[in-house]
Amino acid sequence: MTIAPFARTAVVAAMLCGALPAVAQDITRHKIPNSDFPIALAVEVPAGKTTVYVSGAVPPVADDKAARNTVAAYGDTKTQTVGVLKAIEGTLKRLGLSMRDVVKMQVFLVGDPAKGGMDFAGFMDGYKQFFGTAEQPNLPARSVMQVAGLVNPGWLVEIEVTAVRP
């Protein structure tokens, strides 16, 4: 069966206008060679996917009895990381997304006074509860940086993510 030239033109025009579904392309997550570190070396997002930028999330209060604006009120780096990632998970869920859809993460850590500096190990302990698990193996590209401070002096962690709608 052959398609008349005008029909081929109509099909191509319909595809370009979004009237016909295009072939779905998957997000490609490139692993770090020879490493089991739980981040992606790079993530490729094909054209046509919707990108969702989630504003930086900060930790919830972990101890109501502690003075606000103190690390004691929000917990150590691990506690804050888990709280922030749960908040992000909730935001994504409200948007019809999940942690599986996160392709990029930027993490801002303040040095923990009790540890004498940035507690990267504590951050990783919290992070690995959400990424690189059997239930959620999708890894984002990620940057972690130490900053001098965040808006609240009790916050040690702020995380922002970019997700892609499947």
WORAPE-V597755 format. One record per residue. N is the residue number from 0. RES is the residue in one letter. D_LAST is the distance of its C-alpha to the last C-alpha in whole Angstrom. Layout:
[[N RES D_LAST] [N RES D_LAST]]
//
This chain:
[[0 M 34] [1 T 34] [2 I 32] [3 A 35] [4 P 34] [5 F 33] [6 A 31] [7 R 29] [8 T 29] [9 A 28] [10 V 25] [11 V 24] [12 A 24] [13 A 22] [14 M 19] [15 L 20] [16 C 20] [17 G 16] [18 A 19] [19 L 17] [20 P 14] [21 A 14] [22 V 13] [23 A 9] [24 Q 10] [25 D 8] [26 I 9] [27 T 12] [28 R 14] [29 H 18] [30 K 20] [31 I 23] [32 P 26] [33 N 28] [34 S 27] [35 D 25] [36 F 25] [37 P 21] [38 I 20] [39 A 18] [40 L 20] [41 A 18] [42 V 14] [43 E 13] [44 V 10] [45 P 11] [46 A 12] [47 G 10] [48 K 7] [49 T 8] [50 T 10] [51 V 11] [52 Y 14] [53 V 16] [54 S 20] [55 G 22] [56 A 22] [57 V 26] [58 P 28] [59 P 29] [60 V 33] [61 A 33] [62 D 37] [63 D 38] [64 K 42] [65 A 41] [66 A 42] [67 R 39] [68 N 38] [69 T 39] [70 V 37] [71 A 39] [72 A 37] [73 Y 34] [74 G 34] [75 D 34] [76 T 31] [77 K 30] [78 T 30] [79 Q 29] [80 T 26] [81 V 25] [82 G 25] [83 V 23] [84 L 20] [85 K 21] [86 A 21] [87 I 17] [88 E 16] [89 G 17] [90 T 16] [91 L 13] [92 K 13] [93 R 15] [94 L 12] [95 G 10] [96 L 8] [97 S 10] [98 M 12] [99 R 10] [100 D 7] [101 V 10] [102 V 11] [103 K 15] [104 M 17] [105 Q 21] [106 V 24] [107 F 27] [108 L 30] [109 V 33] [110 G 36] [111 D 37] [112 P 41] [113 A 41] [114 K 40] [115 G 42] [116 G 38] [117 M 35] [118 D 34] [119 F 31] [120 A 31] [121 G 31] [122 F 28] [123 M 26] [124 D 28] [125 G 25] [126 Y 22] [127 K 23] [128 Q 22] [129 F 19] [130 F 18] [131 G 19] [132 T 20] [133 A 20] [134 E 17] [135 Q 15] [136 P 16] [137 N 13] [138 L 15] [139 P 15] [140 A 17] [141 R 20] [142 S 23] [143 V 26] [144 M 29] [145 Q 32] [146 V 33] [147 A 36] [148 G 35] [149 L 33] [150 V 34] [151 N 35] [152 P 37] [153 G 36] [154 W 32] [155 L 32] [156 V 28] [157 E 25] [158 I 22] [159 E 19] [160 V 16] [161 T 13] [162 A 9] [163 V 6] [164 R 4] [165 P 0]]
//
